[in-house]
């Protein structure tokens, strides 16, 4: 049933998904819309979603893809028809987080592509190459975005070292069972 | 030392609670309904918001008047700003009262397919709104392709844009939030939703805070919150654009007042683009190649008579072609290649389905005033015709076929430099008169001495080149 898994997802993961949407878009309202859009997209397709964890992963991935697609489309649209391009996302009246502290303000003011690159790299743990692949950018461009993002966001987050953190290392734990 | 990734995770964790609270304002049932609608759309093989929206559950937002109509004195049309509508809510005014069926602040967002009666200009949901002396001024206008600002009567989709200008204010007091969304309706059904914007006023003590902004009106069929792919063609016709504005207090659960500003009904013309193409003599359909029959046709035409042009790829000498030769360009290569539009040029033209660039014209035309080494490119779909050539300008004015100028160079790196002034031949000749010029490509053809190809009229390749008036000082 749609409603069962959906309701469970909403009750258990709404906060995490919402927070991801907020960090990705820099806006509570845009993040909220992104969550809802992704949920609808995931569930419309009648995927086999056995549990909430799987659904959350699907929704989170879809959010990322939707947002990157949107950035790409809007970039093209702005370039080709600036008069008809959509307005930049601006924090709405209820966007308390975006203006609550320096971190929120810095996040909201990051250029969208820079923010997306930062989130994919440091929150999703993708490698630079994977970020480049997801965003259809060169690795050099991603590195530049990451550098800009660290420089702009780092001080607000209390990070003084703007150098690249160590690459995330995936550790595969194999459970050994004695027979 | 705090790591950047850890700090970002902390930031996200800190946002979880407020975001959960925010998301929980939207009932899961609403999302479930959207999912079901989406599934129905998929099952029906439909996409896009309009058609499916019409088939979807109709949500009736009753903004109809449930009390006395708004006093005439509280709504006025300032004569000093034609087309503007002004609302001043004053204490003691009689107002139309009702519950808000639309809440722009939270989950009750407007969606395509909703049937809405927005016949009431002002609906006051809380009488205390009158005490704050809310003011709203809004003015719709059409910005034409030429950049003129006119009152909304017609809109050529693809060229003109509808823009709302608005300002609002209130007397001093607790901070009031304002939310704005432009809509387009077709007989009471929402068929376009623009970008919702919001802001909070901060009235100074004893003063009146006034906020001003602009927002673009959506086109019919623009139903998503941000995707170009949601823009679907909608038939020509008269649509009603409205700007819905709500004012609310953060501490209250429902809006104070809803304003609906109508623009009066705009005739949206979606075939303007086709007419535009037709006026310029080519078809809007993209093409991926040159139809050989077109070349044969062009060979048969005498519209642009060519002189005795030596054949072969080695043609370089164009001197003397001024004498009604009309010869133009020698093409060394001709190919369609993927093309990225120049990032700083707004001249690109969308196709009627908004799917992408269909063509481009007069790139850099303005640089032809005084003829200062212009260059230009041509687009067809997402490809462009690039060619290396040397060439000349051919007049299409009264003295058709006369060569009035030859280039100082050639297409080099997709660029062509014309002579500083139209000249007849490379070395001498009378300057050409001001007028409109065309570029003609001559393809060297060993079998036929020269194959001429008017690239301005090649089977829908959309290679119109309006060079504009070349000013000859």
Interface residues (C-beta under 8 A of the other chain):
Chain A: X2 X3 X6 X7 X10 X14 X15 X16 X17 X18 X19 X20 X21 X22 X23 X28 X29 X31 X32 X33 X35 X36 X37 X39 X40 X41 X43 X44 X45 X46 X69 X70 X73 X74 X76 X77 X79 X80 X81 X82 X83 X84 X86 X87 X90 X92 X93 X94 X96 X97 X103 X107 X118 X119 X122 X123 X125 X150 X153 X154 X157 X158 X159 X160 X161 X165 X168
Chain B: X1 X2 X3 X4 X5 X7 X8 X9 X10 X11 X12 X13 X14 X15 X16 X17 X18 X19 X20 X22 X23 X24 X26 X28 X29 X31 X32 X34 X35 X36 X38 X39 X42 X105 X106 X143 X161 X177 X178 X179 X195 X196 X197 X198 X199 X200 X215 X216 X225 X226 X227 X228 X229 X248 X250 X341 X343 X346 X348 X350 X357
